[in-house]
Amino acid sequence: MTADAPAPGALLRALLTLGVTQIAAWGSLFYTMALVGPRILHDTGWSEALVFGGFSVAMIASGAAAPWAGRLIDRHGGRPVMTAASLIGAAGLGFLALAQGPLPYLAAWAVIGVAMAGALYDPAFATLAQIAGPQTRRAISMLTLAGGFASTVSWPLTLWLLRDLDWRQVILVHAAGQALLCAPLHAFGLPKAAPARPAKLAGEAAPRASLLRGMDWTAFALFALVISAHGLVTSGLSVHLVRLLDQLGLTEAQGVLAGVFIGPAQVGARLLELLFGARLSALALGVFSTAILPFAFALLAFAAPSTAVAIAFGLVYGASNGLITIARGVVPFALFRRDRYGEILGLLAAPALATKSAAPVVFALVLSAGGPSAAVAFCAALGVLAASAMLLLALLRGTAQRA
């Protein structure tokens, strides 16, 4: 990882490119299922476990591929990895649109999961770190400003497309976006990185041993727990939010409205972090971002369903999600080895994604067995767990440490 200042124009070019592709990638690969899933259920007659289990398969595949994607970015830069991931995502979405049975359906989600490992935030952060050097924290904050609009753009767009197209055609539209927008932007918009890696890390056996010896595994485990617990909530709600809010008494339009406000809340919180976050250490940012998550679900638990509640939930939940995304990038950058940053992000993502893989099915079971109140309580408990682990990590390492 270079410690030099970024080349003039290279960082801006990377930020503009990734700003667009992150919105498109999250919208196509991650958020679309929230609105398409119920249509798949109705159209195919498959079980709920099978339909939403496809998203779980994607999370498992993504977790398995994440360390490899990070390692490839450390060695070769983000341009080839993210370009390939966009093309893989397009192929996976195309297979999904054409799937006529359970096995092809699940296989398509596995391909989409591999694409996620090379196209979403972790590879984007690793790519930026190679270009930004000491400006990495600020660059991550700026990128997440754009990425926060993913749900704001994708949910209304998908809902609009579903008025005139069936779910298969909508998925094909998203596939075209990955192939015709994201892949060319990654290929021609990202600067060609030249990662600076010490010669002693060039071999395969040496880096692994060196990483094992140099890691604070207590801090690693605590932060992995933080992002796993928080990710369980976000993964489950990415599929079931509209359905959950519907069962709580809100209309589909109000549910979509909550999703629409998540984006501006993410962006607003990230903008405040960009302007004033230098006063907070990376660890303090993580503590704050997780501490506010349970309050979002307190709104759903104790307030009568209304448009105002939908908006308030979207704002608080979106702020937490927006800030934890930054913390997910800057806490490892502050605590762990920077020359292996991409691989460490991938290793952190693996348990988080494995846990998140269960979220769609678990949330479906909780909603079916216990109803919406049980699902809200479940989310609140996960939020408390994430906040507690982050606070313990901050107490162990000291909140004064800055990224």
PATOR-766822 format. One record per residue (C-alpha): residue in three letters; x, y, z. Coordinates in steps of 0.25 Angstrom, whole numbers. Layout:
<recs>
REC,res,u,v,w
REC,ALA,X,Y,Z
...
</recs>
This chain:
<recs>
REC,res,u,v,w
REC,MET,0,0,0
REC,THR,6,13,-4
REC,ALA,8,24,6
REC,ASP,10,35,-5
REC,ALA,-1,45,-8
REC,PRO,-10,41,-19
REC,ALA,-7,45,-33
REC,PRO,-14,58,-38
REC,GLY,-27,54,-44
REC,ALA,-26,39,-41
REC,LEU,-34,40,-28
REC,LEU,-45,48,-34
REC,ARG,-46,39,-46
REC,ALA,-47,27,-37
REC,LEU,-57,33,-28
REC,LEU,-66,38,-40
REC,THR,-65,24,-46
REC,LEU,-68,16,-34
REC,GLY,-79,26,-29
REC,VAL,-87,22,-41
REC,THR,-84,7,-41
REC,GLN,-87,5,-27
REC,ILE,-101,11,-28
REC,ALA,-103,2,-40
REC,ALA,-97,-11,-34
REC,TRP,-104,-10,-20
REC,GLY,-117,-7,-27
REC,SER,-116,-18,-37
REC,LEU,-109,-29,-29
REC,PHE,-114,-26,-15
REC,TYR,-126,-17,-13
REC,THR,-135,-22,-25
REC,MET,-139,-35,-17
REC,ALA,-148,-27,-8
REC,LEU,-158,-24,-19
REC,VAL,-155,-35,-28
REC,GLY,-156,-46,-18
REC,PRO,-171,-46,-15
REC,ARG,-173,-46,-30
REC,ILE,-164,-59,-32
REC,LEU,-172,-65,-21
REC,HIS,-185,-62,-28
REC,ASP,-181,-66,-42
REC,THR,-173,-79,-39
REC,GLY,-181,-85,-27
REC,TRP,-168,-88,-20
REC,SER,-167,-88,-5
REC,GLU,-163,-76,2
REC,ALA,-150,-83,7
REC,LEU,-146,-86,-7
REC,VAL,-148,-72,-13
REC,PHE,-142,-65,-2
REC,GLY,-131,-76,0
REC,GLY,-126,-72,-13
REC,PHE,-121,-59,-7
REC,SER,-115,-67,4
REC,VAL,-107,-75,-6
REC,ALA,-102,-62,-12
REC,MET,-97,-58,2
REC,ILE,-90,-71,4
REC,ALA,-83,-70,-9
REC,SER,-79,-56,-7
REC,GLY,-73,-59,7
REC,ALA,-65,-70,0
REC,ALA,-60,-62,-11
REC,ALA,-57,-49,-3
REC,PRO,-43,-52,2
REC,TRP,-39,-57,-12
REC,ALA,-45,-44,-18
REC,GLY,-37,-35,-7
REC,ARG,-24,-43,-10
REC,LEU,-25,-41,-25
REC,ILE,-28,-26,-23
REC,ASP,-16,-25,-14
REC,ARG,-7,-31,-25
REC,HIS,-13,-26,-38
REC,GLY,-22,-14,-34
REC,GLY,-37,-12,-35
REC,ARG,-39,-9,-49
REC,PRO,-38,-24,-55
REC,VAL,-45,-30,-43
REC,MET,-57,-20,-42
REC,THR,-58,-21,-58
REC,ALA,-59,-36,-57
REC,ALA,-69,-35,-45
REC,SER,-78,-26,-53
REC,LEU,-78,-36,-65
REC,ILE,-80,-48,-55
REC,GLY,-92,-40,-49
REC,ALA,-98,-38,-62
REC,ALA,-97,-53,-66
REC,GLY,-103,-57,-52
REC,LEU,-115,-47,-54
REC,GLY,-117,-53,-68
REC,PHE,-117,-67,-63
REC,LEU,-126,-63,-52
REC,ALA,-136,-57,-62
REC,LEU,-136,-70,-70
REC,ALA,-136,-80,-58
REC,GLN,-148,-89,-59
REC,GLY,-146,-98,-48
REC,PRO,-140,-98,-34
REC,LEU,-126,-103,-37
REC,PRO,-123,-93,-48
REC,TYR,-129,-82,-39
REC,LEU,-120,-85,-28
REC,ALA,-108,-86,-37
REC,ALA,-111,-73,-43
REC,TRP,-111,-67,-29
REC,ALA,-97,-73,-26
REC,VAL,-92,-66,-38
REC,ILE,-98,-53,-34
REC,GLY,-91,-55,-20
REC,VAL,-77,-57,-27
REC,ALA,-80,-44,-34
REC,MET,-84,-37,-21
REC,ALA,-70,-41,-15
REC,GLY,-63,-33,-26
REC,ALA,-73,-21,-28
REC,LEU,-78,-16,-15
REC,TYR,-72,-7,-4
REC,ASP,-61,-16,1
REC,PRO,-54,-17,-13
REC,ALA,-57,-2,-16
REC,PHE,-50,2,-2
REC,ALA,-38,-7,-6
REC,THR,-37,0,-19
REC,LEU,-38,14,-14
REC,ALA,-28,11,-3
REC,GLN,-17,7,-14
REC,ILE,-20,21,-20
REC,ALA,-23,30,-8
REC,GLY,-12,25,1
REC,PRO,-13,34,14
REC,GLN,-26,41,9
REC,THR,-33,27,9
REC,ARG,-42,31,20
REC,ARG,-47,43,13
REC,ALA,-48,36,0
REC,ILE,-57,25,6
REC,SER,-66,35,12
REC,MET,-67,42,-1
REC,LEU,-70,29,-8
REC,THR,-81,25,2
REC,LEU,-88,38,-1
REC,ALA,-91,33,-15
REC,GLY,-94,19,-11
REC,GLY,-104,23,-1
REC,PHE,-113,26,-12
REC,ALA,-114,12,-17
REC,SER,-127,9,-10
REC,THR,-133,23,-13
REC,VAL,-130,20,-28
REC,SER,-132,5,-29
REC,TRP,-145,3,-22
REC,PRO,-154,14,-29
REC,LEU,-147,10,-42
REC,THR,-150,-5,-40
REC,LEU,-165,-2,-35
REC,TRP,-167,6,-48
REC,LEU,-161,-5,-57
REC,LEU,-170,-15,-50
REC,ARG,-183,-7,-54
REC,ASP,-180,-11,-69
REC,LEU,-170,-23,-69
REC,ASP,-170,-36,-62
REC,TRP,-160,-39,-51
REC,ARG,-151,-47,-62
REC,GLN,-151,-35,-71
REC,VAL,-147,-26,-59
REC,ILE,-136,-35,-56
REC,LEU,-131,-34,-70
REC,VAL,-131,-19,-70
REC,HIS,-122,-19,-57
REC,ALA,-113,-29,-64
REC,ALA,-111,-20,-76
REC,GLY,-107,-9,-66
REC,GLN,-96,-17,-61
REC,ALA,-91,-21,-75
REC,LEU,-93,-8,-82
REC,LEU,-91,2,-71
REC,CYS,-82,-4,-59
REC,ALA,-73,-12,-67
REC,PRO,-68,-2,-77
REC,LEU,-67,9,-66
REC,HIS,-58,0,-57
REC,ALA,-50,-4,-70
REC,PHE,-47,10,-75
REC,GLY,-51,19,-63
REC,LEU,-42,13,-52
REC,PRO,-27,17,-52
REC,LYS,-18,6,-54
REC,ALA,-13,3,-40
REC,ALA,2,-1,-37
REC,PRO,0,-7,-23
REC,ALA,13,-5,-15
REC,ARG,16,-18,-8
REC,PRO,29,-22,-1
REC,ALA,37,-32,-8
REC,LYS,36,-42,4
REC,LEU,21,-42,2
REC,ALA,22,-47,-13
REC,GLY,22,-61,-9
REC,GLU,9,-69,-5
REC,ALA,14,-76,8
REC,ALA,21,-63,13
REC,PRO,9,-54,13
REC,ARG,0,-63,20
REC,ALA,9,-66,31
REC,SER,13,-51,32
REC,LEU,-2,-48,33
REC,LEU,-5,-58,44
REC,ARG,7,-53,52
REC,GLY,3,-38,51
REC,MET,-12,-38,53
REC,ASP,-19,-34,66
REC,TRP,-29,-46,65
REC,THR,-37,-41,78
REC,ALA,-39,-28,71
REC,PHE,-42,-35,58
REC,ALA,-52,-44,64
REC,LEU,-59,-33,71
REC,PHE,-60,-25,58
REC,ALA,-65,-37,50
REC,LEU,-76,-39,61
REC,VAL,-80,-24,59
REC,ILE,-81,-25,44
REC,SER,-88,-39,45
REC,ALA,-99,-35,54
REC,HIS,-101,-21,47
REC,GLY,-101,-28,34
REC,LEU,-111,-39,38
REC,VAL,-121,-27,40
REC,THR,-118,-20,27
REC,SER,-118,-33,19
REC,GLY,-131,-38,25
REC,LEU,-137,-24,23
REC,SER,-132,-23,9
REC,VAL,-141,-34,5
REC,HIS,-153,-33,15
REC,LEU,-154,-18,19
REC,VAL,-166,-15,10
REC,ARG,-173,-28,15
REC,LEU,-169,-25,30
REC,LEU,-175,-11,29
REC,ASP,-187,-17,22
REC,GLN,-190,-26,33
REC,LEU,-188,-15,43
REC,GLY,-199,-8,36
REC,LEU,-192,1,26
REC,THR,-196,1,12
REC,GLU,-187,-4,1
REC,ALA,-185,11,-4
REC,GLN,-181,15,11
REC,GLY,-171,3,11
REC,VAL,-165,8,-1
REC,LEU,-165,22,4
REC,ALA,-157,17,16
REC,GLY,-147,11,7
REC,VAL,-146,24,-1
REC,PHE,-142,31,11
REC,ILE,-132,21,15
REC,GLY,-123,27,4
REC,PRO,-123,42,8
REC,ALA,-121,38,22
REC,GLN,-109,30,19
REC,VAL,-104,41,10
REC,GLY,-107,52,21
REC,ALA,-100,44,31
REC,ARG,-88,42,22
REC,LEU,-87,56,19
REC,LEU,-87,60,33
REC,GLU,-76,50,35
REC,LEU,-68,56,24
REC,LEU,-69,70,29
REC,PHE,-67,67,44
REC,GLY,-63,53,45
REC,ALA,-48,56,46
REC,ARG,-51,60,61
REC,LEU,-55,45,63
REC,SER,-46,33,63
REC,ALA,-50,22,54
REC,LEU,-54,14,67
REC,ALA,-62,25,72
REC,LEU,-69,26,59
REC,GLY,-72,11,59
REC,VAL,-78,12,74
REC,PHE,-87,23,69
REC,SER,-92,17,57
REC,THR,-96,4,64
REC,ALA,-102,10,76
REC,ILE,-113,17,68
REC,LEU,-118,5,61
REC,PRO,-127,0,72
REC,PHE,-134,13,73
REC,ALA,-139,11,59
REC,PHE,-147,-2,63
REC,ALA,-152,5,76
REC,LEU,-159,14,66
REC,LEU,-166,2,59
REC,ALA,-169,-5,73
REC,PHE,-175,7,80
REC,ALA,-181,16,70
REC,ALA,-194,14,62
REC,PRO,-192,11,47
REC,SER,-192,24,39
REC,THR,-185,31,28
REC,ALA,-177,39,38
REC,VAL,-173,26,45
REC,ALA,-168,20,32
REC,ILE,-160,33,29
REC,ALA,-154,34,43
REC,PHE,-150,19,42
REC,GLY,-144,21,29
REC,LEU,-136,33,34
REC,VAL,-130,27,47
REC,TYR,-128,13,41
REC,GLY,-121,20,28
REC,ALA,-112,28,37
REC,SER,-107,16,45
REC,ASN,-105,8,32
REC,GLY,-98,20,25
REC,LEU,-88,22,36
REC,ILE,-85,7,39
REC,THR,-82,6,24
REC,ILE,-71,16,26
REC,ALA,-66,9,39
REC,ARG,-66,-4,32
REC,GLY,-55,2,23
REC,VAL,-47,11,32
REC,VAL,-47,3,45
REC,PRO,-39,-8,38
REC,PHE,-30,2,31
REC,ALA,-27,8,45
REC,LEU,-25,-5,53
REC,PHE,-19,-15,43
REC,ARG,-8,-16,33
REC,ARG,-10,-7,21
REC,ASP,-1,-14,11
REC,ARG,-11,-26,12
REC,TYR,-24,-17,13
REC,GLY,-32,-23,2
REC,GLU,-29,-37,7
REC,ILE,-33,-33,22
REC,LEU,-46,-27,17
REC,GLY,-49,-40,10
REC,LEU,-46,-48,22
REC,LEU,-55,-39,31
REC,ALA,-66,-40,20
REC,ALA,-65,-55,20
REC,PRO,-72,-58,34
REC,ALA,-81,-46,32
REC,LEU,-86,-51,19
REC,ALA,-87,-65,24
REC,THR,-96,-60,35
REC,LYS,-104,-51,26
REC,SER,-106,-62,17
REC,ALA,-116,-68,27
REC,ALA,-123,-54,29
REC,PRO,-134,-55,18
REC,VAL,-138,-69,22
REC,VAL,-137,-66,37
REC,PHE,-145,-53,35
REC,ALA,-156,-61,27
REC,LEU,-157,-71,38
REC,VAL,-158,-61,49
REC,LEU,-168,-53,42
REC,SER,-176,-66,39
REC,ALA,-175,-72,53
REC,GLY,-175,-59,62
REC,GLY,-181,-48,53
REC,PRO,-175,-34,51
REC,SER,-173,-31,66
REC,ALA,-164,-43,68
REC,ALA,-156,-38,55
REC,VAL,-155,-24,61
REC,ALA,-150,-30,74
REC,PHE,-140,-39,67
REC,CYS,-134,-27,59
REC,ALA,-133,-18,72
REC,ALA,-126,-30,79
REC,LEU,-116,-31,68
REC,GLY,-114,-16,68
REC,VAL,-111,-16,83
REC,LEU,-101,-28,81
REC,ALA,-93,-20,70
REC,ALA,-93,-7,79
REC,SER,-88,-15,90
REC,ALA,-77,-22,82
REC,MET,-72,-9,76
REC,LEU,-72,-2,90
REC,LEU,-63,-13,96
REC,LEU,-54,-12,84
REC,ALA,-53,3,86
REC,LEU,-50,1,101
REC,LEU,-39,-9,98
REC,ARG,-32,-1,87
REC,GLY,-35,13,92
REC,THR,-45,23,86
REC,ALA,-33,33,83
REC,GLN,-27,25,72
REC,ARG,-30,32,58
REC,ALA,-31,26,44
</recs>
